[in-house]
Amino acid sequence: MTTKVGTIRVALAGAGAFGIKHLDACRLIDGVEVVSLISRDLEKTKEVATKYGIGHVGIDLADALALKEVDAVILCTPTQMHAEQAIACMKAGKHVQVEIPLADTLAGAEAVAALQQRTGLVAMCGHTRRFNPSHQYVHNEITAGRFNIQQMDVQTYFFRRSNMNALGQARSWTDHLLWHHAAHTVDLFAYQTGGEIVQANALQGPIHPVLGIAMDMSIQLKSSTGAICTLSLSFNNDGPLGTFFRYIGDTATYLARYDDLFTAKDEKIDVSRVAVSMNGIELQDREFFAAIRAGREPNSSVTKVLPCYRVLHKLEQQLAAAG
């Protein structure tokens, strides 16, 4: 890879809830310009493009990939499109950041990682928990040798009995507890422990008659370090919503709630100086563009997160076998 100088010109695909978060983040990063916006609803896309001063709009990713000035692409499209679109971006010579999950199959994730190795382009997945200041704080304590995880207890709870996005708008696709929401914690557990996940078990509740997915799930993980993780997920939970983490270690217990971090006595820890921003999406995007400029592998590169998708694949096979 070569070092990138000057303005990095970006195409963003998917003008939904997370696409907007990335557009807001890019505005805060020097030397970055979003020049193309792609989404399925042309009129809505034009409205968003006007608000953010984006000159090119379209409904087909290929239109953006054809633009010579585009250096990099951020994909905030439906999960089922991620692997195919990431591959298309790299084949067009563009660096790519894919919102989590990298793919909805192990084969898809491996295909993306293999092409990245052949091209040398920056290919990164939006595993935001690696970047949230609350989790960075814990990671720094681990790196400094002051804290070691014995157990993580994680609850990922939403109320989504229909296809709605984070803004309460109708979705054109079905979200997934295993391949999307569990991916955050499976990757974070391995990242924070510094080990390999050597055991993984899953149970799921009834399949929704319309959505065709399990609305409740329980996952157990064990790291090669000996640490364990218990993850509970639900689309049936009517509040409070979000993901809540309890880090139980040898010297302390930490509670992470979104970007806030607390001690076991519920005392708030100041994490405002951990990074240049409190916004995990902005920090994630900063890492993507910094990696492009430096010609280096980013944190949460497709290679680094690939083990997570191998675990998800094993869990999916286990659930299928259980019926």
C-alpha positions as CSV (number, residue, x, y, z in Angstrom):
1,M,0.0,0.0,0.0
2,T,1.1,3.5,-0.6
3,T,0.7,6.5,1.6
4,K,-2.2,8.7,0.8
5,V,-1.8,12.5,0.8
6,G,-4.3,15.3,0.2
7,T,-8.0,15.0,0.5
8,I,-9.5,11.5,0.7
9,R,-12.7,11.5,-1.4
10,V,-15.4,9.1,-0.2
11,A,-18.5,7.5,-1.5
12,L,-21.1,6.4,1.1
13,A,-23.7,3.8,0.3
14,G,-26.8,3.6,2.4
15,A,-28.4,6.8,3.6
16,G,-30.2,5.2,6.6
17,A,-29.7,5.7,10.3
18,F,-26.0,4.6,10.3
19,G,-25.2,6.3,7.0
20,I,-26.2,9.6,8.6
21,K,-24.0,8.8,11.6
22,H,-21.0,8.3,9.2
23,L,-21.8,11.5,7.3
24,D,-21.9,13.5,10.5
25,A,-18.5,11.9,11.5
26,C,-16.9,12.6,8.2
27,R,-17.7,16.3,8.6
28,L,-15.5,16.4,11.7
29,I,-12.5,14.8,10.1
30,D,-10.0,17.1,8.3
31,G,-8.9,16.1,4.8
32,V,-12.0,14.0,4.0
33,E,-14.8,14.8,1.6
34,V,-17.9,12.8,0.8
35,V,-18.4,13.2,-2.9
36,S,-21.0,10.5,-3.7
37,L,-24.1,9.2,-1.9
38,I,-25.8,6.0,-3.0
39,S,-29.1,4.7,-1.6
40,R,-32.2,2.9,-2.8
41,D,-34.6,5.8,-2.5
42,L,-33.4,8.4,-5.0
43,E,-35.6,11.3,-3.7
44,K,-34.5,10.7,-0.1
45,T,-30.9,10.3,-1.2
46,K,-31.1,13.7,-3.0
47,E,-32.5,15.3,0.2
48,V,-29.7,14.0,2.3
49,A,-27.1,14.9,-0.3
50,T,-28.3,18.4,-0.4
51,K,-28.1,18.7,3.4
52,Y,-24.5,17.5,3.4
53,G,-23.3,19.2,0.2
54,I,-22.7,16.0,-1.7
55,G,-22.5,16.5,-5.5
56,H,-23.2,13.0,-6.8
57,V,-26.2,10.8,-6.0
58,G,-27.4,7.5,-7.3
59,I,-29.2,4.2,-6.5
60,D,-26.5,1.9,-7.8
61,L,-23.1,1.4,-6.1
62,A,-21.5,0.8,-9.5
63,D,-22.2,4.5,-10.4
64,A,-20.0,5.6,-7.4
65,L,-17.3,3.0,-8.1
66,A,-17.0,4.4,-11.7
67,L,-16.0,7.8,-10.4
68,K,-12.2,8.1,-10.7
69,E,-12.0,10.7,-7.9
70,V,-13.5,8.3,-5.3
71,D,-10.7,6.9,-3.1
72,A,-12.7,5.0,-0.5
73,V,-16.2,3.7,0.2
74,I,-18.2,3.4,3.4
75,L,-20.9,0.7,3.2
76,C,-24.0,1.2,5.4
77,T,-26.2,-1.1,3.3
78,P,-28.3,-4.1,4.3
79,T,-26.3,-7.0,5.9
80,Q,-26.9,-9.4,3.0
81,M,-25.1,-7.1,0.6
82,H,-22.0,-6.4,2.6
83,A,-19.6,-9.1,1.3
84,E,-20.6,-8.7,-2.4
85,Q,-20.3,-4.9,-2.2
86,A,-17.0,-4.9,-0.4
87,I,-15.6,-7.2,-3.0
88,A,-16.9,-4.9,-5.8
89,C,-15.2,-1.9,-4.1
90,M,-11.8,-3.6,-3.9
91,K,-12.1,-4.8,-7.5
92,A,-12.7,-1.2,-8.5
93,G,-9.5,-0.2,-6.6
94,K,-11.3,1.5,-3.7
95,H,-10.5,1.2,0.0
96,V,-13.6,0.1,1.9
97,Q,-15.1,0.2,5.3
98,V,-18.1,-2.1,5.8
99,E,-20.5,-1.5,8.6
100,I,-20.9,-4.5,11.0
101,P,-21.3,-7.3,10.1
102,L,-18.7,-8.0,7.4
103,A,-21.0,-10.7,6.0
104,D,-23.9,-13.0,6.9
105,T,-21.9,-16.1,6.0
106,L,-18.4,-17.3,6.8
107,A,-17.8,-17.9,3.1
108,G,-18.6,-14.3,2.4
109,A,-16.3,-13.0,5.1
110,E,-13.5,-15.2,4.0
111,A,-13.9,-14.0,0.4
112,V,-13.6,-10.4,1.4
113,A,-10.5,-11.1,3.5
114,A,-8.9,-13.1,0.7
115,L,-9.4,-10.2,-1.8
116,Q,-8.0,-7.7,0.6
117,Q,-4.8,-9.8,1.0
118,R,-4.4,-9.9,-2.8
119,T,-5.1,-6.2,-3.4
120,G,-3.4,-4.7,-0.3
121,L,-6.2,-2.1,0.0
122,V,-7.5,-1.0,3.3
123,A,-10.6,-3.1,4.1
124,M,-12.1,-2.6,7.5
125,C,-15.3,-3.6,9.3
126,G,-17.2,-1.4,11.7
127,H,-16.7,-3.2,14.9
128,T,-17.4,0.0,16.9
129,R,-16.9,-1.5,20.3
130,R,-13.2,-1.5,19.7
131,F,-13.4,2.2,19.3
132,N,-15.9,3.4,22.0
133,P,-13.9,5.3,24.7
134,S,-15.5,3.2,27.5
135,H,-14.1,0.0,26.0
136,Q,-10.9,1.7,25.0
137,Y,-10.4,2.6,28.7
138,V,-10.8,-1.0,29.7
139,H,-8.4,-2.1,26.9
140,N,-5.8,0.4,28.0
141,E,-6.0,-1.0,31.6
142,I,-5.5,-4.5,30.2
143,T,-2.6,-3.4,28.0
144,A,-1.0,-1.7,31.0
145,G,-1.2,-4.9,33.0
146,R,-3.5,-3.4,35.6
147,F,-6.6,-5.5,34.8
148,N,-7.4,-8.9,33.4
149,I,-10.8,-10.1,32.4
150,Q,-12.2,-13.1,34.3
151,Q,-15.8,-12.8,33.0
152,M,-17.9,-10.6,30.7
153,D,-21.6,-10.4,31.1
154,V,-23.4,-8.7,28.2
155,Q,-27.0,-7.9,27.5
156,T,-28.0,-6.7,24.0
157,Y,-31.7,-5.7,24.1
158,F,-34.0,-4.1,21.5
159,F,-37.7,-3.9,20.9
160,R,-38.0,-4.9,17.2
161,R,-41.0,-7.0,16.4
162,S,-41.1,-5.5,13.0
163,N,-38.4,-4.3,10.5
164,M,-37.4,-0.9,11.9
165,N,-34.1,0.9,12.0
166,A,-32.5,2.9,14.8
167,L,-34.5,5.9,13.8
168,G,-37.8,4.0,13.9
169,Q,-38.1,3.9,10.1
170,A,-39.2,0.9,8.1
171,R,-36.3,-1.3,6.9
172,S,-36.1,-3.1,3.6
173,W,-34.3,-6.1,5.2
174,T,-34.3,-8.2,8.3
175,D,-31.8,-7.7,11.1
176,H,-30.2,-10.6,12.8
177,L,-29.2,-11.3,16.4
178,L,-26.4,-13.7,15.6
179,W,-24.8,-12.3,12.5
180,H,-25.1,-8.7,13.5
181,H,-25.6,-8.0,17.2
182,A,-23.7,-11.0,18.6
183,A,-20.8,-10.1,16.3
184,H,-20.1,-7.0,18.4
185,T,-19.6,-9.0,21.6
186,V,-17.9,-12.0,20.1
187,D,-15.2,-9.8,18.6
188,L,-14.9,-7.5,21.6
189,F,-14.5,-10.5,24.0
190,A,-11.6,-11.9,21.9
191,Y,-10.1,-8.4,21.5
192,Q,-10.3,-7.5,25.2
193,T,-9.0,-10.9,26.5
194,G,-6.3,-11.1,23.8
195,G,-7.1,-14.7,23.4
196,E,-8.8,-17.1,20.9
197,I,-12.3,-18.2,21.5
198,V,-11.9,-21.9,22.2
199,Q,-15.5,-22.8,23.2
200,A,-18.8,-21.4,22.0
201,N,-22.4,-22.5,22.8
202,A,-25.8,-21.0,21.8
203,L,-29.5,-21.4,22.5
204,Q,-32.3,-19.6,20.7
205,G,-35.9,-19.0,21.4
206,P,-38.9,-19.4,19.1
207,I,-38.7,-18.3,15.4
208,H,-40.8,-15.3,14.6
209,P,-43.6,-16.4,12.3
210,V,-43.3,-13.3,10.0
211,L,-39.6,-12.2,10.3
212,G,-38.3,-15.8,10.2
213,I,-35.6,-15.2,12.8
214,A,-35.1,-16.1,16.5
215,M,-36.1,-13.1,18.6
216,D,-34.2,-14.2,21.7
217,M,-30.7,-15.9,22.0
218,S,-28.2,-16.9,24.7
219,I,-24.5,-17.4,23.9
220,Q,-21.6,-18.6,26.1
221,L,-18.0,-18.1,25.1
222,K,-14.6,-19.2,26.6
223,S,-11.2,-17.6,25.7
224,S,-7.9,-19.4,25.6
225,T,-7.0,-17.1,28.5
226,G,-9.6,-18.9,30.6
227,A,-12.0,-15.9,30.7
228,I,-15.7,-16.6,30.0
229,C,-18.5,-14.5,28.5
230,T,-22.3,-14.8,28.8
231,L,-24.3,-12.9,26.2
232,S,-28.1,-12.5,26.2
233,L,-29.8,-11.0,23.1
234,S,-33.4,-10.0,22.5
235,F,-35.6,-8.2,20.0
236,N,-38.5,-8.8,22.3
237,N,-37.3,-6.6,25.2
238,D,-39.4,-3.5,25.9
239,G,-36.7,-1.4,27.5
240,P,-34.3,-0.3,28.6
241,L,-32.7,-0.7,25.2
242,G,-29.1,-1.1,24.0
243,T,-26.1,-3.1,25.0
244,F,-24.8,-3.2,28.6
245,F,-21.4,-4.7,29.5
246,R,-20.1,-5.9,32.9
247,Y,-16.4,-6.6,32.9
248,I,-15.5,-8.7,35.9
249,G,-11.7,-8.8,36.4
250,D,-9.0,-9.7,38.9
251,T,-8.6,-6.1,40.2
252,A,-11.9,-4.3,39.4
253,T,-15.4,-4.5,37.9
254,Y,-16.4,-2.1,35.2
255,L,-19.9,-1.4,33.8
256,A,-20.1,0.0,30.3
257,R,-23.3,1.5,29.1
258,Y,-22.9,2.9,25.6
259,D,-20.2,5.6,25.9
260,D,-20.4,5.8,29.7
261,L,-18.2,3.7,32.1
262,F,-18.8,3.1,35.8
263,T,-17.1,1.3,38.7
264,A,-18.8,-1.5,40.5
265,K,-20.1,1.1,43.0
266,D,-21.8,2.9,40.1
267,E,-19.3,5.8,40.2
268,K,-18.8,7.3,36.7
269,I,-15.4,7.1,35.2
270,D,-14.2,10.1,33.1
271,V,-13.4,8.7,29.7
272,S,-13.4,12.0,27.8
273,R,-9.6,12.0,27.5
274,V,-9.3,8.5,26.2
275,A,-9.6,9.6,22.6
276,V,-10.1,12.8,20.5
277,S,-13.9,12.2,20.5
278,M,-16.5,10.4,22.5
279,N,-18.2,9.3,19.3
280,G,-17.3,5.7,18.5
281,I,-18.4,6.0,14.8
282,E,-16.2,9.1,14.4
283,L,-13.2,7.3,16.0
284,Q,-13.9,4.3,13.8
285,D,-13.9,6.5,10.7
286,R,-10.7,8.4,11.8
287,E,-9.0,5.0,12.0
288,F,-10.1,4.1,8.5
289,F,-8.8,7.3,7.0
290,A,-5.6,7.2,9.1
291,A,-4.8,3.7,7.9
292,I,-5.3,4.8,4.2
293,R,-2.9,7.7,4.7
294,A,-0.3,5.6,6.5
295,G,-0.7,2.6,4.2
296,R,-1.2,0.3,7.2
297,E,-3.6,-2.3,8.5
298,P,-6.4,-0.7,10.6
299,N,-7.7,-1.8,13.9
300,S,-10.8,-4.0,13.0
301,S,-9.4,-4.8,9.6
302,V,-11.2,-7.6,7.9
303,T,-8.3,-9.9,8.7
304,K,-8.4,-9.1,12.4
305,V,-12.2,-9.6,12.7
306,L,-12.4,-12.8,10.6
307,P,-12.1,-15.1,13.7
308,C,-15.3,-13.6,15.0
309,Y,-17.2,-14.8,11.9
310,R,-15.7,-18.3,12.2
311,V,-17.3,-18.4,15.7
312,L,-20.6,-17.1,14.4
313,H,-20.5,-19.8,11.7
314,K,-20.0,-22.5,14.3
315,L,-22.8,-21.2,16.4
316,E,-25.1,-21.1,13.4
317,Q,-24.3,-24.7,12.7
318,Q,-24.9,-25.6,16.3
319,L,-28.3,-23.9,16.3
320,A,-29.3,-25.5,13.0
321,A,-28.4,-29.0,14.3
322,A,-30.5,-28.4,17.5
323,G,-33.5,-27.6,15.3
